[in-house]
Amino acid sequence: MPVLASCLVVGRAPGDSAHPHGSFSRSGAGRAHPLLRPAAFPGRCSSVTVIGCRRSRVPRTIAGNWSAPHPATGQGAVVERDLISRLAHADHPIAAPLGDASVSALLERALPRGDERLLDLGCGGGEWLLRALALAPGATAEGVDVSEPALGHARREAERRGLAERLTLHQADAAGFAPERPADVVLCVGATHAFGGLLPALAAARKVLAPGGRVVVGEGYWEREPSAAAVEALGDLLDLPTTVDTITADGWVPLYGHLSTRHELDDYEWNWTGSLAARSLDQPDVLAIAAAHRDGWLRGYRDCFGFATLLLAPLG
C-alpha cells in the first residue's frame, strides 16, 4: 500500500525524442513500484526512469502528480495527486484499510471521557476527526494537512454533518505543526511518511500530546515473508512483532490495536481501484493508473502486506 512521497519518474515510448511528449511521468511514485513498469502501459512505454525518490507508507494516498499517455495520441495529460486521491477514496473516505466498526472501536477506546481535544497529523479529508466528533459530542478537533483540496473537502463535510463549530483545520506541514494547546488524542493513521517513518512520527506526536494523552497510529507491516517484488514495491517494512517491539522500545505502551482483516485490506484496494475507475471511464489516462495499481496489488503485495492501527500511551 505504501507509495513514494516524492520523486520524479519519466517513461519513454519507442521513438520518443528527449522531449517528454508521448511519455508518461509521475512525481510521487515508488521504487520499482508496479505502477512504474513499462508493462503497466502496454505498447506505449518501453522504459521507465526514476529520478530521486522517498518512500511513503501511507495507504494509497498518492503524492505528486501523474502524467500518462493517451492511447490514441501518445500525449501525456497531467493528473493531479489530489484529484486521484479524492476519486480513489470517494467510496472509502477513511482512507485506510479499516471498516466502519473497526474505526468506531478504536475511537471509542481513545475517547473514554467524550470531551477530549483531538489532533490529526496528516488528516487528509478529515474523516477520522469527523467520526470522532460525531461519536463524542463534547470533543473538539484540529486537523493539519498540506493539501488544500483535502481540507476543503473536510470543511464541506463538517458543515454538512453539523460539526464545523468543533473542527479547526490548518494547511501546513504536519511534521512541523505546533498547536496552541496540547492534544488529548493525537492521530496519525497512514501518514507516518510525512515525518520520515514510524518513530519520527511518534516523536512528533509526543511533543504535542497532553499529559495522560493517547496516540492512534496506523502502520504497515509484513504478515509473512514478502516476495522480492513486494519488497521492491513497498520498501523496508517490519513484521508485526518487530513493529510492536520497536514501538515499546521507544517508550510507548500499546493499550489496544486492530489488525486489518483480509476483507478490510481487499475492500480498501477494490474501493481504491474501483472508485477511481468508475469515475474515469472516459479518461484512459486515469484508467491506466487504476489498472496498474490493481495489477501491482494482486500480483505484488496482496498476500504479504498487513496494516496495524494501535492505541498507545507514553511511558512516564
N, C-alpha and C positions, 0 to 999 in steps of 0.2 A: 503493500500500500504506500510506502513512502515514495516521495518523488524528490527531485532536486529543488532546492530553494532558489538557486541562481546559477545559470550557466548559459552559454551560447552554443547552439547546435546548428550546423549547416549541412544539408544534404544536397548532393549533386546528381542530376539526371543525366543520362547519356547525351553527349553532345553539348552540354551546357558550357557557356563561357565562364570567365571568372565572375561575371556579374550574377547575383543570386536569382535572377528571373528564371522561373521554371524549376527552382529548387525549393526545398522547404527548410525552414529554420525554426528553432524554438529556444526561447530564453526561459529557463526553468525546467530543464529535462534532467534525466538521470543517467549516471554512468552505465553504459551498455544496457539501458532500460529497453524493454521490448518495443516501446513506442518509437525508439530511435533506430530500429533495424531497418535497412532498406526494404526488407520483406513486408514491412508494415504498409508500404506504398508500392505494391507490385507493378512493375512496368514503368514506374515513374521516377524511381530514385535508385541509383546504383551504388552510392557510397554515403556514409554519414561521418561527420567530424564533430567531435565535442571539444569545445574550447573553454576551459575553466569551469569548474563545477563545485557545488557544495551540496551534499546530500541532506535530505529532509525526511523526517518520519511522519509527517502529517498525512493522515489518511486521505489521499487524493484531493487535497485542496491544492490545485495546481498553482504554482508560482510562475510568473513570467508570461510572455506572450507566445502564441503559436502562429506559424505560417505553414500551410500545407498546399501542395499544388492541385489546382483544379484539374480533374481528369481530362477535360476537353482541351483546355488552353495551356495547361502546364504552368500558368501563372499562380504565384503564391498569394493567398489572402490572409492577412494577419488576423488572428483570433485572440482576443484579449483573455488573459487569465481569469479576470473577474467574471466575464461572461461565461466561460467554460464552467467555472466552479458553481456559478448560480444555476445554470441549466442542469448540471450533473446532480446537484443536491436539491433540486426543486421538489422531489418526492421523498427526500430523506434529509430534512433540514438539520437534524442533529449533527450531520457531517462527520460521523464516526460510526464504526460498526457495532452499534448498540441498539436494541429495540426500546420501545417506549417504556415497558415495565422495568427494564434494567436501568434506564436513566432515572426513573422515579425512585427506585430503590436506593440508588447512590445518593440522590439529593435528599431523600428523607433521612438517611444516616448523617449527612453533612449538615443538616439544618434542624437540630433537635429542639431549639428554642422557638424558631419561627420568626425571629426578629433580627437575624444576622445581617451583616454587611458583606456582600459578595464582590469579588473582583475576578474577572475572566481575562487572563493574559493571552491575547490572540483569540478574541471572541468571535471573529467572522460575522456571520449573520445573527449572532446573539441568542441562538435557540436555547443553549444551556441556561442562560440568565433568565430568559422569558419563562421557561418552565419552572425555574426555581421561584421566581416571583409569584407565579400562579399557585404554586404549592404552599408558599409561606407568605400570607398576606401582610405580615409585619416586616418583611425583609426589604432591603434596598440593595441596588446593584450598580456596579460600574463595569464597563467593558472597554477594552482597548484593542485596536487593530489598525494596521496600516491601510486597509482597503476602505476607501470612502463608499464605493458601491455596496459593500457588505454592511457597513454601518448604516447606510441609508435604508437598506432592507430591514435591519434591526429596528430602526426608528419607526418605520411604517408598521411593522408587526406589533411593536409596543403600543402604538396608537390604536391599532385595530383591536387588540386584546384588552385595552383599558389599563395598561401597565406603565405608560410613558412617564407618569409623575414619579415613579420609583426607580427609573433607569437613567443613568448618565453614561454617555458614550464619548470616547476620545479617539481621534485619529492620531496615532503615534506609534512609535516602535515599542512593542511590548517589553523588549529587553531593557530599555532604559526608563520605563514609566515609573513614576513615584506618585501614588495617590496622596491626597491631603490627609487622609486618615487611614490607618492600617485596616485590613480586612479580616473578618472572622473566618471567611472561607475564600480561598484562592483556587481558581480552576485553571487548568492548562491541559486540555484533552486534545491530543493530536497536534499540538503546537510547540513541542519542545525544540523543534528545529530552529525556531526563532531565537533561541538562546544558545544554540550550538550543541544541544544534546540534553539528555535527561538530568544529569547532575547540575549543569548550569541553570536549567530551568527551575529546579528545586531550590537552588541558592537564591535566585531572584524571588521566588515565592516566599522564602523565609524572610527576606528583607521587608516585605510589605504585609506580613502576617501579624495579626494582633496576638497578644498573649492568650494561650488556650485555643488558638485557631486551628483550622484544619485545611488540608490541601487535597484537591481531587486532581489526579494526574493520569493521563492516558498515554500508553506507550506500546509499541510493537515488540514482539519477541518471536523467537523460533520455537514452534511447537515440536519439531523434530529436525533431524539433520537436514539442512537445506541442500538443494542441488546447486551446482556451480552457477546455473542460470539465475536461480533465486538470489544467491549472494550478490551476483553482478547487478541484479535489478534493485535490490533493497539495501545493500550495504551491510555494515557490521552490527547486526543485532545480536543480543544475548539470548540464552534460553530463559525460561521463566524463573527457575530457582536462582540463577545468577543475577537476573534483573532484580529480584527481591533482595538478595544478599547485598547488592550494590547500594540499594536504597537504605537498608538498615545500617550498613557500614557508614553511611553519610549522616547518620543521626536522626533517622525517621522511624516511626513505628507504624506499621500497617494496621489499620483499625477495621477495614472492610475492603473487599475487592470484588470485581466482576471480570471473569474471563469470557470474552465474546464467544458465543457458541458458533458451531458451523453454520447454523441457519442465519445468525446475525451477520457473520462475515460474508456469506454468499448473498444475503439480501442487500447488504450495503453495495457490493460490487454490481449486482444486477440493477439496482437502482441507479448507481452512478452511470453505468454504460447505457442503460435503457432510457433513463430520463434525458440524457444528452442526445441520444439518437432520435427519440420521439419528437423532440423539439427542433430537430435539424434535418428532417427528411429531405428538404430541398437544398441542403448545403453540403455538398460532397466533402468539402474540406473538414467540416466538423464531424461528419460521419466517419471519416478516416481516423480521426482521433479516438472516437468511441470504439471503433473496431480494433484498433491497435491496443488500446487499453484492455479490452476484453481478452484478446489473444494473450497478452502478457500475463494477465491474471490466471487464466485457465491453464496455460502451458508452463507458467513460471513459478508462481508462489502460492497458488491456492492450497496445496497440500502441506505446506510447512509454516505458513505465517499465522501468528496469533496476535491478539490485542488485549492488553490488560488495563483496566481502569481501577485505580486504587485510591482509597481514602486514607490519608496519612496525617499523623500528628508529630511535631518535632519533639525530640527528647529535650528535657530540661525546660 
